[in-house]
Amino acid sequence: MDRIVRTPTKNCSPSIWLHIAILFILVSNLLYAEVYTHPKASAGVLDLRDWSFDKQGAVVLSGEWSFWSGIFLPPESFRNMTSGMGDRHVTVPDGWANIIDLPVDYHGFGYGTYGLTILMPPSARSNELLLQGGPISTAWRLYANGEFL
């Protein structure tokens, strides 16, 4: 009769157990994490009325913005304007080279006005909001509710 001899398995090193534990924690967090789809601007309007900044966090102001090429619109001109008006709508963030219908003589240069109407939730108070931007390598002015920031 043949004898079956079992050899004891070598102990796993502590680093393997650490990696397994970290992997388990990451996978369990992914399974139970709430995933929010951030709203995007469409036709010059970003609707945040159903957004909870406390629960869902910050929002990136990306999507389709209103755009007027070759004109600087003063802030007071937006007061009487319908939401989302503009010569055209362009994707932000994006470069001028991707705006197909700009005049040929722009070649990446030119000027214009970007506009975005943001519909805020009633719970948001303007003194609690923060606008954070990255580096912009051109001249620009930023207005909110007609005030220069």
Solvent accessible surface area in square Angstrom, and as a share of the most:
residue,aa,sasa,rsa
1,M,230,1.03
2,D,136,0.70
3,R,211,0.77
4,I,156,0.79
5,V,119,0.68
6,R,211,0.77
7,T,109,0.63
8,P,125,0.79
9,T,126,0.73
10,K,186,0.79
11,N,147,0.75
12,C,67,0.40
13,S,50,0.33
14,P,114,0.72
15,S,59,0.38
16,I,86,0.43
17,W,146,0.51
18,L,106,0.53
19,H,125,0.56
20,I,86,0.44
21,A,47,0.36
22,I,83,0.42
23,L,112,0.56
24,F,147,0.61
25,I,97,0.49
26,L,100,0.50
27,V,70,0.40
28,S,32,0.21
29,N,88,0.45
30,L,138,0.68
31,L,130,0.65
32,Y,181,0.69
33,A,57,0.44
34,E,136,0.61
35,V,134,0.77
36,Y,74,0.28
37,T,124,0.72
38,H,82,0.37
39,P,36,0.23
40,K,136,0.57
41,A,5,0.04
42,S,70,0.45
43,A,45,0.35
44,G,1,0.01
45,V,36,0.20
46,L,0,0.00
47,D,66,0.34
48,L,5,0.03
49,R,129,0.47
50,D,145,0.75
51,W,18,0.06
52,S,37,0.24
53,F,62,0.26
54,D,146,0.75
55,K,160,0.68
56,Q,43,0.19
57,G,29,0.28
58,A,82,0.64
59,V,24,0.14
60,V,101,0.58
61,L,47,0.23
62,S,10,0.07
63,G,9,0.09
64,E,73,0.33
65,W,46,0.16
66,S,3,0.02
67,F,0,0.00
68,W,24,0.08
69,S,25,0.16
70,G,31,0.29
71,I,75,0.38
72,F,145,0.61
73,L,35,0.17
74,P,62,0.39
75,P,25,0.16
76,E,97,0.43
77,S,35,0.23
78,F,72,0.30
79,R,165,0.60
80,N,145,0.75
81,M,49,0.22
82,T,95,0.56
83,S,62,0.40
84,G,14,0.14
85,M,97,0.43
86,G,28,0.27
87,D,87,0.45
88,R,52,0.19
89,H,77,0.34
90,V,10,0.06
91,T,78,0.46
92,V,30,0.17
93,P,109,0.68
94,D,74,0.38
95,G,36,0.35
96,W,60,0.21
97,A,96,0.74
98,N,94,0.48
99,I,20,0.10
100,I,169,0.86
101,D,88,0.45
102,L,20,0.10
103,P,66,0.42
104,V,125,0.72
105,D,113,0.59
106,Y,32,0.12
107,H,137,0.61
108,G,47,0.45
109,F,159,0.66
110,G,47,0.45
111,Y,105,0.40
112,G,16,0.15
113,T,18,0.10
114,Y,82,0.31
115,G,9,0.08
116,L,36,0.18
117,T,44,0.26
118,I,62,0.31
119,L,55,0.28
120,M,65,0.29
121,P,8,0.05
122,P,132,0.83
123,S,96,0.62
124,A,26,0.21
125,R,144,0.53
126,S,92,0.59
127,N,124,0.63
128,E,107,0.48
129,L,82,0.41
130,L,159,0.79
131,L,97,0.48
132,Q,158,0.70
133,G,68,0.65
134,G,55,0.53
135,P,142,0.90
136,I,93,0.47
137,S,117,0.76
138,T,97,0.56
139,A,106,0.82
140,W,145,0.51
141,R,181,0.66
142,L,61,0.30
143,Y,83,0.32
144,A,45,0.35
145,N,146,0.75
146,G,29,0.28
147,E,120,0.54
148,F,131,0.55
149,L,115,0.57
